């Protein structure tokens, strides 16, 4: 007899959103000529990699309903375009992604600089339904389209001496008025360990909701680390550097006691100014208990064995 082992974050089928309800938005998109997956693929799907991206069955549901696109798209932190959640209009108007490239360099055998088309062609695309938990105490679920981080960094053949992966965003104060605020250490930087990068969960995101990634989500390519607080998931990436030095993130540089390097979701470790025991789902408005590692413990907990700092969420308060 064959047994199927479900991850801890997946609820029984009787309690999750019916697949037909979720797929209905794809049918609507297809009917509008915007693409999507169905038994009869629209013509666009033959040439649009986002419409045709297959769903990874290991990440087919997050145990909670997908947050409606109109809510996710209008509730974002993107400080380059403003300090409120209402940055969507500014990002749509000002962020220019034509000719965007990503460089992978540092402790590698071969430095590469790739256009978005070339990068996607080499790493492929898949859809994953992921939870997102903000350090501020709110959460959502998104259908991201992307590729594992490990596939991207493999293109540059990292050296065995590389211990960390550093991600850097753009710096253009003319395009992004928030970057004129000199008290922020621009550009936005974040980092993870090489072991975390090799884990199957980290995703380079190129699309969402069956379409190319919208500006407000961090176009044309962002990072998503579903077991960490959201500030670790850097937007609008221009450079990925393999290094032997632990990267200093923008928020960690500003306030290390509140935004540590590890930032693993842990309901038992309070932020210095609020509890992390619960979160508000922005899609439903419901306040729900927060789960250790945001529910992804079976996949990532082994990364932190013997590291009490990381297991406690990695805050500098714990050093």
C-alpha positions as CSV (number, residue, x, y, z in Angstrom):
1,X,0.0,0.0,0.0
2,X,1.3,3.5,-0.8
3,X,1.1,6.2,1.8
4,X,1.2,9.9,1.1
5,X,2.9,12.1,3.7
6,X,1.5,15.6,3.8
7,X,3.5,18.5,5.1
8,X,2.4,20.0,8.5
9,X,1.2,23.2,6.9
10,X,-1.3,21.5,4.6
11,X,-4.8,21.1,6.1
12,X,-7.1,18.1,5.3
13,X,-8.8,18.5,2.0
14,X,-12.1,19.0,3.7
15,X,-10.8,22.2,5.3
16,X,-8.9,23.9,2.5
17,X,-10.3,26.2,-0.3
18,X,-11.8,23.9,-3.0
19,X,-9.5,23.8,-6.0
20,X,-12.4,24.6,-8.3
21,X,-12.9,27.9,-6.4
22,X,-9.2,28.8,-6.8
23,X,-9.0,27.8,-10.4
24,X,-12.1,29.9,-11.1
25,X,-9.9,33.0,-11.2
26,X,-7.8,31.4,-13.9
27,X,-11.0,30.7,-15.9
28,X,-12.0,34.3,-15.5
29,X,-8.5,35.5,-16.7
30,X,-8.7,33.2,-19.7
31,X,-12.1,34.5,-20.5
32,X,-10.8,38.0,-20.5
33,X,-7.9,37.0,-22.8
34,X,-5.4,37.3,-19.9
35,X,-4.3,33.7,-19.9
36,X,-4.4,30.9,-17.4
37,X,-4.3,27.1,-17.1
38,X,-7.3,25.0,-18.1
39,X,-8.0,21.9,-20.1
40,X,-8.3,24.0,-23.2
41,X,-5.3,26.4,-22.9
42,X,-5.9,29.8,-24.5
43,X,-3.5,30.7,-27.4
44,X,-1.6,33.1,-25.1
45,X,-0.5,30.1,-22.9
46,X,1.5,28.7,-25.8
47,X,3.8,31.7,-25.7
48,X,3.4,33.2,-22.2
49,X,5.5,31.4,-19.7
50,X,3.5,32.8,-16.8
51,X,0.2,31.5,-18.0
52,X,1.7,28.1,-18.7
53,X,3.8,27.7,-15.6
54,X,2.9,24.3,-14.0
55,X,1.9,24.2,-10.4
56,X,4.4,22.4,-8.2
57,X,2.4,19.7,-6.4
58,X,4.6,19.9,-3.3
59,X,3.4,23.5,-2.9
60,X,-0.1,23.3,-4.3
61,X,-1.8,24.8,-1.2
62,X,-0.8,26.6,1.9
63,X,-3.5,25.4,4.2
64,X,-5.3,28.7,3.8
65,X,-7.2,30.4,1.0
66,X,-5.2,32.4,-1.5
67,X,-5.5,36.1,-0.7
68,X,-7.4,38.0,-3.5
69,X,-5.1,39.8,-5.9
70,X,-6.7,43.1,-5.4
71,X,-5.9,42.9,-1.7
72,X,-2.4,41.7,-2.0
73,X,-1.6,44.2,-4.8
74,X,-2.7,47.2,-2.7
75,X,-1.1,46.2,0.7
76,X,2.6,46.2,0.3
77,X,5.8,47.4,1.9
78,X,8.1,48.9,-0.8
79,X,9.9,51.8,0.9
80,X,11.6,52.8,-2.3
81,X,8.2,54.2,-3.3
82,X,6.8,55.3,0.1
83,X,6.5,54.4,3.7
84,X,2.8,53.5,3.7
85,X,1.2,50.3,2.4
86,X,-0.5,52.3,-0.4
87,X,2.5,52.3,-2.7
88,X,0.9,50.4,-5.7
89,X,0.1,53.4,-7.8
90,X,3.6,55.0,-7.3
91,X,5.3,51.7,-8.1
92,X,3.2,51.1,-11.2
93,X,4.0,54.6,-12.5
94,X,7.6,55.0,-11.6
95,X,9.3,51.6,-11.5
96,X,10.9,51.0,-15.0
97,X,12.0,47.4,-15.7
98,X,12.8,47.5,-19.4
99,X,16.3,46.1,-20.0
100,X,16.6,44.8,-16.4
101,X,19.5,42.4,-15.7
102,X,20.6,40.4,-12.8
103,X,24.3,39.8,-12.1
104,X,25.5,36.7,-10.2
105,X,29.0,37.2,-9.0
106,X,31.4,37.0,-6.0
107,X,32.9,33.6,-5.0
108,X,31.9,31.9,-8.3
109,X,33.7,30.2,-11.1
110,X,32.1,32.4,-13.7
111,X,30.3,35.7,-13.2
112,X,27.1,36.0,-15.3
113,X,24.8,38.9,-16.1
114,X,21.5,37.9,-17.5
115,X,18.4,39.6,-18.9
116,X,15.0,38.5,-17.5
117,X,14.3,36.4,-20.6
118,X,17.6,34.7,-20.4
119,X,17.4,34.0,-16.7
120,X,13.9,32.6,-17.0
121,X,14.9,30.4,-20.0
122,X,17.7,28.9,-17.9
123,X,15.9,28.3,-14.6
124,X,12.4,27.6,-15.8
125,X,9.1,28.6,-14.1
126,X,6.7,26.9,-11.8
127,X,3.8,28.1,-9.6
128,X,3.9,27.7,-5.8
129,X,1.2,28.7,-3.3
130,X,3.1,30.2,-0.4
131,X,2.3,31.8,2.9
132,X,3.8,35.2,3.7
133,X,4.2,36.5,7.3
134,X,5.3,40.1,7.9
135,X,7.2,41.0,11.0
136,X,4.5,43.7,11.5
137,X,2.0,40.9,12.4
138,X,0.0,40.5,9.2
139,X,0.0,37.7,6.7
140,X,-1.3,36.6,3.3
141,X,-1.1,33.8,0.8
142,X,0.2,34.3,-2.8
143,X,0.4,32.1,-5.9
144,X,4.0,33.0,-6.9
145,X,5.5,32.0,-10.2
146,X,9.3,31.5,-10.2
147,X,12.2,29.2,-9.8
148,X,14.3,27.9,-6.9
149,X,17.2,30.1,-5.8
150,X,19.5,27.2,-6.1
151,X,18.9,26.9,-9.8
152,X,19.9,30.6,-10.4
153,X,23.1,30.6,-8.3
154,X,24.2,27.3,-9.9
155,X,24.5,29.2,-13.2
156,X,27.6,30.9,-11.8
157,X,29.0,27.7,-10.2
158,X,29.6,28.9,-6.6
159,X,33.0,28.1,-5.0
160,X,33.0,25.7,-2.1
161,X,34.3,28.5,0.1
162,X,31.1,30.6,-0.4
163,X,29.0,30.6,2.9
164,X,26.4,33.2,2.2
165,X,24.2,34.6,-0.6
166,X,23.8,38.4,-0.7
167,X,20.9,40.0,-2.6
168,X,20.9,43.6,-3.7
169,X,18.2,45.8,-5.2
170,X,18.4,48.8,-7.5
171,X,19.5,52.3,-6.5
172,X,17.9,55.0,-8.6
173,X,16.6,58.0,-6.5
174,X,15.2,59.7,-9.6
175,X,13.0,56.7,-10.2
176,X,12.3,55.8,-6.6
177,X,11.7,58.9,-4.5
178,X,12.0,56.9,-1.2
179,X,15.7,56.5,-1.9
180,X,16.1,60.2,-1.5
181,X,15.6,59.7,2.2
182,X,19.3,59.5,3.3
183,X,18.6,57.9,6.7
184,X,18.0,54.6,4.9
185,X,21.2,52.7,3.9
186,X,20.2,52.2,0.3
187,X,20.2,50.1,-1.8
188,X,18.1,47.4,-0.1
189,X,20.3,44.4,0.8
190,X,19.4,41.1,2.3
191,X,21.1,37.7,2.7
192,X,20.8,34.1,3.6
193,X,23.3,31.2,4.2
194,X,24.4,29.0,1.4
195,X,22.6,26.1,3.2
196,X,19.4,28.1,3.2
197,X,19.8,28.9,-0.5
198,X,20.2,25.2,-1.2
199,X,16.9,24.3,0.5
200,X,14.0,23.7,-1.8
201,X,11.8,26.6,-0.4
202,X,13.6,29.8,-1.4
203,X,12.0,31.1,-4.6
204,X,13.1,33.7,-7.1
205,X,9.7,35.2,-8.1
206,X,9.0,36.4,-11.7
207,X,5.2,36.3,-11.7
208,X,2.1,36.0,-9.6
209,X,-1.6,35.3,-10.2
210,X,-0.9,33.7,-13.6
211,X,0.8,36.9,-14.9
212,X,4.2,38.6,-15.0
213,X,5.1,40.1,-11.7
214,X,3.4,43.4,-11.0
215,X,5.6,46.4,-10.0
216,X,4.1,46.7,-6.6
217,X,5.3,43.1,-5.7
218,X,8.9,43.9,-6.6
219,X,9.1,43.5,-10.4
220,X,10.8,42.1,-12.4
221,X,12.3,39.6,-9.9
222,X,12.0,39.3,-6.1
223,X,12.9,36.8,-3.4
224,X,10.4,34.9,-1.3
225,X,11.4,33.0,1.9
226,X,8.1,31.7,3.2
227,X,9.5,30.6,6.7
228,X,11.1,34.0,7.4
229,X,9.6,37.4,8.2
230,X,8.8,39.3,5.0
231,X,11.5,41.9,5.2
232,X,14.0,39.2,4.2
233,X,12.2,38.7,0.9
234,X,13.9,41.5,-1.0
235,X,12.2,43.1,-4.1
236,X,13.5,44.2,-7.5
237,X,16.8,42.3,-7.4
238,X,19.7,43.4,-9.5
239,X,22.7,41.5,-8.0
240,X,23.2,38.1,-6.3
241,X,26.6,37.7,-4.7
242,X,28.2,34.6,-3.3
243,X,30.4,35.6,-0.3
244,X,32.1,34.3,2.8
245,X,30.9,37.3,4.9
246,X,27.5,37.5,6.5
247,X,25.5,40.1,4.6
248,X,24.2,43.1,6.6
249,X,20.5,43.7,5.5
250,X,19.0,47.2,5.3
251,X,16.7,46.8,8.3
252,X,19.3,45.0,10.3
253,X,21.7,47.9,9.7
254,X,19.0,50.3,10.9
255,X,17.9,48.4,14.0
256,X,19.6,45.0,14.6
257,X,17.6,44.4,17.8
258,X,14.4,44.3,15.9
259,X,15.4,42.9,12.5
260,X,18.1,40.2,12.8
261,X,19.8,38.3,10.1
262,X,17.9,35.0,10.7
263,X,14.4,36.4,11.1
264,X,12.8,32.9,11.3
265,X,9.1,33.1,12.2
266,X,8.7,32.2,15.8
267,X,5.5,32.9,17.8
268,X,7.2,32.5,21.1
269,X,9.7,35.3,20.5
270,X,8.1,38.7,20.7
271,X,9.3,41.7,18.6
272,X,10.5,44.3,21.1
273,X,7.4,46.4,20.5
274,X,4.6,43.7,19.9
275,X,3.8,40.0,20.3
276,X,4.4,37.6,17.4
277,X,2.0,35.0,18.8
278,X,-0.8,35.8,16.3
279,X,-1.2,37.4,12.9
280,X,-3.9,39.1,10.9
281,X,-4.8,37.5,7.6
282,X,-5.3,40.5,5.3
283,X,-7.5,38.4,3.0
284,X,-10.1,37.4,5.6
285,X,-9.4,39.9,8.4
286,X,-9.2,36.9,10.8
287,X,-6.6,36.9,13.6
288,X,-5.0,33.5,13.7
289,X,-2.2,31.8,15.7
290,X,1.3,32.1,14.2
291,X,3.1,28.8,13.6
292,X,6.8,28.2,14.1
293,X,8.7,28.7,10.9
294,X,5.4,29.9,9.4
295,X,4.4,26.2,9.1
296,X,7.4,25.2,7.0
297,X,9.3,23.6,9.9
298,X,9.5,20.1,8.4
299,X,11.4,21.5,5.4
300,X,13.7,24.0,7.2
301,X,14.1,23.2,10.9
302,X,17.1,20.9,10.3
303,X,19.0,24.0,9.0
304,X,19.1,25.4,12.5
305,X,20.0,22.4,14.7
306,X,22.7,23.4,17.1
307,X,22.1,27.1,16.4
308,X,20.0,28.5,19.2
309,X,20.2,32.0,17.8
310,X,18.6,31.0,14.5
311,X,16.1,28.7,16.3
312,X,15.0,31.7,18.4
313,X,14.3,33.8,15.3
314,X,17.9,35.1,15.0
315,X,17.4,38.4,16.7
316,X,20.5,40.2,17.8
317,X,18.8,40.3,21.2
318,X,19.6,36.6,21.5
319,X,23.3,36.9,20.8
